[in-house]
Every structure is written in structure tokens, then in C-alpha cells.
Amino acid sequence: MREKFQSWFLNKSEKTSGMTKHQWRGEDGDEIRYWRANYHGGRFELYTKTDDDDRWKKLDPPSKENWEALRDVLWRKYQRKRCSWNLIAKVDKMLGKLNERPGE
């Protein structure tokens, strides 16, 4: 009985860790590029890689095009009830901050 409880508890805590991941891919010239957005603690972190890369590279800071691509992915997920509207609102807020910066 105790073993069942421990395994249930571990699985439950993993599911409620609070981090959500969103992944998508697209063509970058003649190669396929992958993107990942992790949302944890009220912040997004964006990463990218190609088939040749072993590790994800953090985009610091992400470009406006990266934020727009993430918003598009989240919008499509929201339409299928796979994503919260709050995440889209946070990305819209980031896009608004980017539009306020001079030179962009």
C-alpha cells in the first residue's frame, strides 16, 4: 500500500510542477528549425535548435518575430482549448513592450 501511495505522490507532483512547454518548428532556409517556449514563474524563456544541434540555445533576448510565432502557436492551442487566455495576454504584453522601444 505504501509503495502505491509514494508512486502516486511522485507522479502527482510532476504533473503539477507549474511549468508549461510549447514547441513548434519551421523552415529556416533549407533546414528545419525547432523552437521551444517554457513558461514558469510568470516568465517565458525561448529556445531554438536545428537537427544538427545537440542542445537547445536560449534566445536572450528573443526577437519580435519569435514572440509573434509563439503568440500564433498559443492562439491555435487556445482555439482547441489546450491553452489559457492568460498566456496569450502575457505574450501580447511583451509584444506591446517591444513596440514601445525606439529603433524596432
Secondary structure, DSSP 8 states (H G I E B T S, - for coil): -HHHHHHHHHHHHHHTS--EEEEEEEEETTEEEEEEEEEETTEEEEEEEETT-SS-EE-SS--HHHHHHHHHHHHHHHHTT-S-HHHHHHHHHHHHHHHHSTT-
